[in-house]
């Protein structure tokens, strides 16, 4: 990811912040969803908005990640045993604590004096939900909640779209479509209720699946470097298999989300914001 932000990206982020403030003041927007494929810059955008909204507009924003609501490995193992083996891998709808996520998004904008909202924490390094002692305790209602995640706001697919496998993982490990049908049912049910808590949605539109794979590899390299080698890199074969868990809904998002998002920021091949569109 670019560091520091390119001039075009900085300008686009500032324009998005101004749009968000205007929506907050005119419509009472309190929860903003941020959707983008892996490596698209969701966390970077959320961090920028937290800082910029405070410094420029005096608004307190709180960034909340979909990733922190992942189920524990034991919970996913139960799903793998009772529904489909592919559910052992975190990521797709069905592998999050949805009810806690809904409760948090409902509670955060309305916290009263003396109330506490405990946000969970998930460690990707050990692939495990951390115990309650690691929860983030929020005691003051933010002006805006920034809820970011790779499938935030994504609608379910039409049933007919599930028939054909999209990659080798689905072809070889989900030949009867049980896994992808379960994921789609989750999107249509509990996740639709979760995403209904959003007042608006921002979509970071990447050029294509090849860039998602490339940027994911770069993310891993940067994480390993920052951890001084303590974070193991997936080899190319394992990374490709892992990414295939996300491919179906990422492709679905390419088509569905630009029409649903309130703001779409299109990235170019160099990871800079090329264009912005608002509804």
C-alpha contacts under 8 A as a table, 3 or more apart, distances in Angstrom:
res1	aa1	res2	aa2	distance
1	X	39	X	7.52
1	X	41	X	7.17
1	X	215	X	7.63
1	X	218	X	7.79
1	X	219	X	7.62
1	X	271	X	6.83
2	X	5	X	5.65
2	X	6	X	6.95
2	X	271	X	7.02
2	X	272	X	7.82
3	X	6	X	7.65
5	X	9	X	6.02
5	X	10	X	5.78
6	X	9	X	5.20
6	X	10	X	6.07
6	X	272	X	6.43
7	X	10	X	5.09
7	X	11	X	6.13
8	X	11	X	5.23
8	X	12	X	6.18
8	X	272	X	6.58
8	X	273	X	6.04
8	X	274	X	7.17
9	X	12	X	5.00
9	X	13	X	6.05
9	X	272	X	5.41
9	X	273	X	4.82
9	X	274	X	7.80
10	X	13	X	5.13
10	X	14	X	6.16
11	X	14	X	5.10
11	X	15	X	6.17
12	X	15	X	5.09
12	X	16	X	6.13
12	X	265	X	7.84
12	X	273	X	6.67
12	X	275	X	7.98
12	X	276	X	6.96
13	X	16	X	5.00
13	X	17	X	6.19
13	X	45	X	7.18
13	X	48	X	7.69
13	X	49	X	7.69
14	X	17	X	5.02
14	X	18	X	6.32
14	X	52	X	7.89
15	X	18	X	5.12
15	X	19	X	6.20
16	X	19	X	5.01
16	X	20	X	6.07
17	X	20	X	5.00
17	X	21	X	6.19
17	X	49	X	6.49
17	X	52	X	7.55
17	X	53	X	6.82
18	X	21	X	5.16
18	X	22	X	6.23
19	X	22	X	5.13
19	X	23	X	6.23
20	X	23	X	5.09
20	X	24	X	6.01
20	X	29	X	7.93
21	X	24	X	4.92
21	X	25	X	6.15
21	X	57	X	7.85
22	X	25	X	5.24
22	X	26	X	6.02
23	X	26	X	5.14
23	X	27	X	5.47
23	X	28	X	6.77
23	X	29	X	5.87
24	X	27	X	5.70
24	X	28	X	4.63
24	X	29	X	4.28
24	X	30	X	6.63
24	X	144	X	7.95
25	X	28	X	5.69
25	X	29	X	7.42
26	X	29	X	7.95
29	X	32	X	7.41
29	X	144	X	7.33
29	X	199	X	5.57
29	X	200	X	7.33
30	X	109	X	6.48
30	X	143	X	6.34
30	X	144	X	4.59
30	X	145	X	6.08
30	X	199	X	6.54
31	X	105	X	7.53
31	X	109	X	7.83
31	X	144	X	5.71
31	X	145	X	4.68
31	X	146	X	6.10
31	X	147	X	7.03
31	X	197	X	7.13
31	X	198	X	5.14
31	X	199	X	5.35
31	X	200	X	6.98
32	X	144	X	7.19
32	X	145	X	6.12
32	X	146	X	5.01
32	X	147	X	6.05
32	X	198	X	5.79
32	X	199	X	5.95
32	X	200	X	5.13
32	X	201	X	5.74
32	X	202	X	7.36
33	X	146	X	6.00
33	X	147	X	4.76
33	X	148	X	5.73
33	X	149	X	7.98
33	X	152	X	6.45
33	X	153	X	7.00
33	X	198	X	6.01
33	X	199	X	7.79
33	X	200	X	6.20
33	X	201	X	4.54
33	X	202	X	6.02
34	X	42	X	6.51
34	X	46	X	7.96
34	X	146	X	6.99
34	X	147	X	6.02
34	X	148	X	4.44
34	X	149	X	6.43
34	X	152	X	6.73
34	X	201	X	5.93
34	X	202	X	4.81
34	X	203	X	6.01
34	X	204	X	7.56
35	X	42	X	6.96
35	X	148	X	6.01
35	X	149	X	5.50
35	X	150	X	5.36
35	X	151	X	6.16
35	X	152	X	5.31
35	X	153	X	7.01
35	X	201	X	7.37
35	X	202	X	6.14
35	X	203	X	4.85
35	X	204	X	6.16
36	X	39	X	7.95
36	X	40	X	5.63
36	X	41	X	7.35
36	X	42	X	6.15
36	X	149	X	6.86
36	X	150	X	5.13
36	X	151	X	7.39
36	X	203	X	5.85
36	X	204	X	4.73
36	X	205	X	6.52
36	X	206	X	7.59
37	X	40	X	5.50
37	X	150	X	5.15
37	X	151	X	7.82
37	X	204	X	7.59
37	X	205	X	7.88
37	X	206	X	7.21
37	X	212	X	6.52
37	X	250	X	6.38
38	X	41	X	7.83
38	X	150	X	6.39
38	X	212	X	6.06
38	X	215	X	7.34
38	X	216	X	6.06
39	X	42	X	7.68
39	X	212	X	6.37
39	X	215	X	5.01
39	X	216	X	5.26
39	X	219	X	6.55
40	X	204	X	6.59
40	X	205	X	7.86
40	X	206	X	6.63
40	X	212	X	7.39
40	X	215	X	7.44
40	X	271	X	7.48
41	X	44	X	5.04
41	X	45	X	6.06
41	X	204	X	7.77
42	X	45	X	5.20
42	X	46	X	6.15
42	X	148	X	6.30
42	X	149	X	7.22
42	X	204	X	7.51
43	X	46	X	5.04
43	X	47	X	6.06
43	X	148	X	7.19
44	X	47	X	5.22
44	X	48	X	6.17
45	X	48	X	5.08
45	X	49	X	6.18
46	X	49	X	5.14
46	X	50	X	6.22
46	X	63	X	6.11
46	X	146	X	6.51
46	X	148	X	7.43
47	X	50	X	5.17
47	X	51	X	6.39
47	X	63	X	7.23
48	X	51	X	5.30
48	X	52	X	5.85
49	X	52	X	5.03
49	X	53	X	5.57
49	X	61	X	7.40
50	X	53	X	5.63
50	X	54	X	6.42
50	X	60	X	7.02
50	X	61	X	5.03
50	X	62	X	6.53
50	X	63	X	7.12
51	X	54	X	5.41
51	X	55	X	6.21
52	X	55	X	5.13
52	X	56	X	5.61
52	X	57	X	7.52
53	X	56	X	5.46
53	X	57	X	5.13
53	X	58	X	6.18
53	X	59	X	5.28
53	X	60	X	6.83
53	X	61	X	7.00
54	X	57	X	5.67
54	X	58	X	4.40
54	X	59	X	4.78
54	X	60	X	5.63
54	X	61	X	7.39
55	X	58	X	5.90
55	X	59	X	7.97
59	X	143	X	6.02
59	X	144	X	7.69
60	X	142	X	5.29
60	X	143	X	5.21
60	X	144	X	6.61
61	X	142	X	5.51
61	X	143	X	5.80
61	X	144	X	4.70
61	X	145	X	5.71
61	X	146	X	6.91
62	X	142	X	6.11
62	X	144	X	6.41
62	X	145	X	4.91
62	X	146	X	5.92
63	X	145	X	6.07
63	X	146	X	4.65
63	X	147	X	6.14
63	X	148	X	7.43
64	X	68	X	7.92
64	X	145	X	7.03
64	X	146	X	5.91
64	X	147	X	4.86
64	X	148	X	6.37
65	X	68	X	5.65
65	X	69	X	7.64
65	X	147	X	5.78
65	X	148	X	5.07
65	X	149	X	6.00
66	X	69	X	5.68
66	X	70	X	7.55
66	X	147	X	6.92
66	X	148	X	6.03
66	X	149	X	4.89
66	X	150	X	7.84
66	X	152	X	7.57
67	X	70	X	5.71
67	X	91	X	7.88
67	X	122	X	6.84
67	X	149	X	6.80
68	X	119	X	7.93
68	X	120	X	5.80
68	X	121	X	4.78
68	X	122	X	4.65
68	X	123	X	7.96
68	X	129	X	7.64
69	X	96	X	5.22
69	X	97	X	5.37
69	X	98	X	7.38
69	X	100	X	7.68
69	X	101	X	6.64
69	X	120	X	6.38
69	X	121	X	7.19
69	X	122	X	6.95
69	X	129	X	7.97
70	X	90	X	6.74
70	X	91	X	7.63
70	X	95	X	5.82
70	X	96	X	4.16
70	X	97	X	6.10
70	X	122	X	6.62
70	X	129	X	6.74
71	X	75	X	5.92
71	X	76	X	6.31
71	X	90	X	7.74
71	X	95	X	5.62
71	X	96	X	4.98
71	X	97	X	5.70
71	X	128	X	7.78
71	X	129	X	6.48
72	X	75	X	5.20
72	X	76	X	6.31
72	X	127	X	7.91
72	X	128	X	5.30
72	X	129	X	4.88
73	X	76	X	5.04
73	X	77	X	5.97
73	X	88	X	7.17
73	X	127	X	6.97
73	X	128	X	5.79
73	X	129	X	7.54
74	X	77	X	4.94
74	X	78	X	6.34
75	X	78	X	5.17
75	X	79	X	6.50
76	X	79	X	4.97
76	X	80	X	6.08
76	X	87	X	6.07
76	X	88	X	4.87
76	X	89	X	7.42
76	X	90	X	7.66
76	X	95	X	6.56
77	X	80	X	4.89
77	X	81	X	6.19
77	X	87	X	7.42
77	X	88	X	5.32
78	X	81	X	5.09
78	X	82	X	6.12
79	X	82	X	5.15
79	X	83	X	5.33
79	X	84	X	6.63
79	X	85	X	7.54
79	X	87	X	6.05
79	X	88	X	7.06
80	X	83	X	5.63
80	X	84	X	4.69
80	X	85	X	4.02
80	X	86	X	6.28
80	X	87	X	4.95
80	X	88	X	5.30
81	X	84	X	6.37
81	X	85	X	6.26
83	X	87	X	7.73
83	X	178	X	7.95
83	X	179	X	7.64
84	X	87	X	5.90
84	X	178	X	7.01
84	X	179	X	5.88
85	X	88	X	6.07
86	X	89	X	6.03
86	X	173	X	7.67
86	X	179	X	6.92
87	X	90	X	6.94
87	X	92	X	7.95
87	X	94	X	7.73
87	X	95	X	6.88
87	X	179	X	7.59
89	X	95	X	7.96
90	X	95	X	5.73
91	X	95	X	6.28
91	X	96	X	7.95
91	X	245	X	7.43
91	X	246	X	7.18
92	X	95	X	6.00
92	X	183	X	6.66
92	X	245	X	7.07
92	X	246	X	6.80
93	X	96	X	6.70
93	X	183	X	5.34
93	X	184	X	7.69
93	X	186	X	5.91
93	X	187	X	6.36
93	X	191	X	7.26
94	X	182	X	7.65
94	X	183	X	6.07
94	X	186	X	5.88
97	X	100	X	5.63
97	X	101	X	6.34
98	X	101	X	4.91
98	X	102	X	6.13
98	X	190	X	6.72
98	X	191	X	6.83
98	X	194	X	6.81
99	X	102	X	5.12
99	X	103	X	6.16
99	X	190	X	7.94
99	X	194	X	7.89
100	X	103	X	5.02
100	X	104	X	6.12
101	X	104	X	5.18
101	X	105	X	6.31
101	X	194	X	6.89
102	X	105	X	5.34
102	X	106	X	6.16
102	X	193	X	7.51
102	X	194	X	5.09
102	X	197	X	7.35
103	X	106	X	5.19
103	X	107	X	6.02
104	X	107	X	5.11
104	X	108	X	5.87
104	X	117	X	6.73
104	X	118	X	7.86
104	X	119	X	7.20
105	X	108	X	5.63
105	X	109	X	7.35
105	X	145	X	7.85
105	X	197	X	6.59
106	X	109	X	6.86
106	X	110	X	7.56
106	X	197	X	6.95
107	X	110	X	5.54
107	X	111	X	6.11
107	X	117	X	7.04
108	X	111	X	5.58
108	X	117	X	6.65
108	X	138	X	7.85
108	X	141	X	5.58
108	X	142	X	7.00
108	X	145	X	7.60
109	X	141	X	5.09
109	X	142	X	5.97
109	X	143	X	6.86
109	X	144	X	7.21
109	X	145	X	7.27
110	X	141	X	5.84
111	X	115	X	5.92
111	X	116	X	7.19
111	X	117	X	7.74
111	X	139	X	7.07
111	X	140	X	6.03
111	X	141	X	4.83
112	X	115	X	5.48
112	X	140	X	7.16
112	X	141	X	7.22
113	X	139	X	7.47
113	X	140	X	7.25
114	X	139	X	7.09
115	X	139	X	6.06
115	X	140	X	7.95
116	X	137	X	6.31
116	X	138	X	5.58
116	X	139	X	4.73
116	X	140	X	7.75
117	X	137	X	5.81
117	X	138	X	5.08
117	X	139	X	6.56
118	X	135	X	5.68
118	X	136	X	5.54
118	X	137	X	4.61
118	X	138	X	6.25
119	X	135	X	5.33
119	X	136	X	4.91
119	X	137	X	6.37
119	X	138	X	7.48
120	X	129	X	7.71
120	X	130	X	7.42
120	X	132	X	7.12
120	X	134	X	7.27
120	X	135	X	4.76
120	X	136	X	6.50
121	X	129	X	6.24
121	X	130	X	5.68
121	X	134	X	6.42
121	X	135	X	5.81
121	X	136	X	7.39
122	X	127	X	7.46
122	X	128	X	5.91
122	X	129	X	4.30
122	X	130	X	5.53
123	X	126	X	5.71
123	X	127	X	5.68
123	X	128	X	5.45
123	X	129	X	6.14
123	X	130	X	6.59
124	X	127	X	4.48
124	X	128	X	6.64
125	X	128	X	7.97
125	X	231	X	6.95
130	X	133	X	7.87
130	X	134	X	6.20
130	X	135	X	7.87
131	X	134	X	5.90
131	X	135	X	7.42
132	X	135	X	5.16
138	X	141	X	7.65
142	X	145	X	6.50
147	X	152	X	7.79
148	X	152	X	6.65
149	X	152	X	5.19
150	X	250	X	8.00
151	X	154	X	5.36
151	X	249	X	7.33
151	X	250	X	7.71
151	X	253	X	8.00
152	X	195	X	6.66
153	X	192	X	7.78
153	X	195	X	5.36
153	X	201	X	7.00
153	X	257	X	7.99
154	X	187	X	7.55
154	X	249	X	7.91
154	X	253	X	6.55
154	X	256	X	7.67
154	X	257	X	6.85
155	X	187	X	6.36
155	X	188	X	6.95
155	X	192	X	7.27
155	X	256	X	7.62
156	X	184	X	5.44
156	X	185	X	7.45
156	X	187	X	5.17
156	X	188	X	5.34
157	X	161	X	6.44
157	X	162	X	7.43
157	X	184	X	6.55
157	X	252	X	7.38
158	X	161	X	5.49
158	X	162	X	7.30
159	X	162	X	5.56
159	X	163	X	7.46
160	X	163	X	5.75
161	X	164	X	6.98
162	X	165	X	7.21
162	X	177	X	7.13
162	X	180	X	6.83
162	X	181	X	6.94
163	X	177	X	6.98
165	X	168	X	7.58
165	X	170	X	5.16
165	X	171	X	5.30
165	X	175	X	7.69
165	X	177	X	7.87
166	X	170	X	6.51
166	X	171	X	7.51
166	X	247	X	7.70
166	X	248	X	6.39
167	X	170	X	5.61
167	X	171	X	6.25
167	X	244	X	6.84
167	X	247	X	8.00
168	X	171	X	4.90
168	X	172	X	5.81
168	X	173	X	7.93
168	X	244	X	7.96
169	X	172	X	5.44
169	X	173	X	5.47
169	X	174	X	7.02
169	X	241	X	6.80
169	X	244	X	6.35
169	X	245	X	7.46
170	X	173	X	5.43
170	X	174	X	4.64
170	X	175	X	6.29
170	X	177	X	7.51
171	X	174	X	5.89
171	X	175	X	5.15
172	X	175	X	5.88
174	X	177	X	5.27
174	X	178	X	6.45
174	X	179	X	6.21
174	X	180	X	7.66
175	X	178	X	7.95
177	X	180	X	5.43
177	X	181	X	5.94
178	X	181	X	5.23
178	X	182	X	6.12
179	X	182	X	5.15
179	X	183	X	6.26
180	X	183	X	5.02
180	X	184	X	6.13
181	X	184	X	5.06
181	X	185	X	6.13
182	X	185	X	5.09
182	X	186	X	6.29
183	X	186	X	5.13
183	X	187	X	6.40
184	X	187	X	5.02
184	X	188	X	6.25
185	X	188	X	5.06
185	X	189	X	6.11
186	X	189	X	5.15
186	X	190	X	5.72
186	X	191	X	5.95
186	X	192	X	7.99
187	X	190	X	6.57
187	X	191	X	4.83
187	X	192	X	5.77
188	X	191	X	6.60
188	X	192	X	5.57
189	X	192	X	5.40
189	X	193	X	6.67
190	X	193	X	5.21
190	X	194	X	6.35
191	X	194	X	4.78
191	X	195	X	6.03
192	X	195	X	5.17
192	X	196	X	5.98
193	X	196	X	5.01
193	X	197	X	7.08
194	X	197	X	5.80
195	X	198	X	5.63
196	X	199	X	7.87
198	X	201	X	6.98
200	X	261	X	7.38
200	X	262	X	6.00
201	X	260	X	7.89
201	X	261	X	5.04
201	X	262	X	5.36
201	X	263	X	6.61
202	X	261	X	5.65
202	X	262	X	6.02
202	X	263	X	4.77
202	X	264	X	5.80
202	X	265	X	7.57
203	X	257	X	6.83
203	X	258	X	6.98
203	X	261	X	5.98
203	X	263	X	6.30
203	X	264	X	4.75
203	X	265	X	6.20
204	X	264	X	6.05
204	X	265	X	4.97
204	X	266	X	5.98
204	X	267	X	6.99
205	X	254	X	7.16
205	X	258	X	7.76
205	X	264	X	6.68
205	X	265	X	5.94
205	X	266	X	4.59
205	X	267	X	5.94
206	X	209	X	7.97
206	X	211	X	7.21
206	X	212	X	7.39
206	X	266	X	6.24
206	X	267	X	5.21
206	X	268	X	7.10
207	X	211	X	6.56
207	X	266	X	7.71
207	X	267	X	6.48
207	X	268	X	6.27
207	X	269	X	6.61
208	X	211	X	5.60
208	X	212	X	6.69
209	X	212	X	4.96
209	X	213	X	6.39
209	X	247	X	7.68
209	X	250	X	7.84
209	X	251	X	7.46
210	X	213	X	5.28
210	X	214	X	6.25
211	X	214	X	4.91
211	X	215	X	5.90
211	X	269	X	7.32
212	X	215	X	5.27
212	X	216	X	6.02
213	X	216	X	5.18
213	X	217	X	6.37
213	X	240	X	7.72
213	X	243	X	7.31
214	X	217	X	5.29
214	X	218	X	6.43
215	X	218	X	4.94
215	X	219	X	6.11
216	X	219	X	4.99
216	X	220	X	6.39
217	X	220	X	5.21
217	X	221	X	6.36
217	X	239	X	7.97
218	X	221	X	5.08
218	X	222	X	6.17
219	X	222	X	5.19
219	X	223	X	6.09
220	X	223	X	5.09
220	X	224	X	6.08
220	X	233	X	6.31
221	X	224	X	5.19
221	X	225	X	6.14
221	X	233	X	7.08
222	X	225	X	5.05
222	X	226	X	6.09
223	X	226	X	5.17
223	X	227	X	6.15
223	X	231	X	6.96
224	X	227	X	5.13
224	X	228	X	6.23
224	X	229	X	5.16
224	X	230	X	6.47
224	X	231	X	4.77
224	X	232	X	6.65
224	X	233	X	6.91
225	X	228	X	5.05
225	X	229	X	5.85
226	X	229	X	7.65
227	X	230	X	5.38
227	X	231	X	6.16
228	X	231	X	7.71
229	X	232	X	7.01
234	X	237	X	7.90
234	X	238	X	5.85
234	X	239	X	5.46
235	X	238	X	5.48
235	X	239	X	6.05
236	X	239	X	5.12
236	X	240	X	6.06
237	X	240	X	5.21
237	X	241	X	6.37
238	X	241	X	5.15
238	X	242	X	6.13
239	X	242	X	5.02
239	X	243	X	6.07
240	X	243	X	5.15
240	X	244	X	6.31
241	X	244	X	5.20
241	X	245	X	7.22
242	X	245	X	5.76
242	X	246	X	7.75
243	X	246	X	5.45
243	X	247	X	6.45
244	X	247	X	4.92
244	X	248	X	7.59
245	X	248	X	7.37
246	X	249	X	6.00
246	X	250	X	6.12
247	X	250	X	5.09
247	X	251	X	6.10
248	X	251	X	5.38
248	X	252	X	6.19
249	X	252	X	4.74
249	X	253	X	5.95
250	X	253	X	5.01
250	X	254	X	6.44
251	X	254	X	5.09
251	X	255	X	6.99
252	X	255	X	5.54
252	X	256	X	6.10
253	X	256	X	4.99
253	X	257	X	5.08
253	X	258	X	7.88
254	X	257	X	6.29
254	X	258	X	7.18
255	X	258	X	6.78
255	X	259	X	7.80
256	X	259	X	5.88
256	X	260	X	6.64
257	X	260	X	4.91
257	X	261	X	5.65
258	X	261	X	5.50
258	X	264	X	6.21
261	X	264	X	6.24
261	X	279	X	7.78
262	X	278	X	5.75
262	X	279	X	5.08
263	X	276	X	7.14
263	X	277	X	5.62
263	X	278	X	4.44
263	X	279	X	6.37
264	X	276	X	5.70
264	X	277	X	5.17
264	X	278	X	6.53
265	X	273	X	6.28
265	X	274	X	7.48
265	X	275	X	5.97
265	X	276	X	4.51
265	X	277	X	6.55
266	X	273	X	5.65
266	X	274	X	5.61
266	X	275	X	5.31
266	X	276	X	6.27
267	X	270	X	7.73
267	X	271	X	5.51
267	X	272	X	5.38
267	X	273	X	4.46
267	X	274	X	5.40
267	X	275	X	7.38
268	X	271	X	5.36
268	X	272	X	5.58
268	X	273	X	6.29
268	X	274	X	5.66
269	X	272	X	7.48
273	X	276	X	7.51
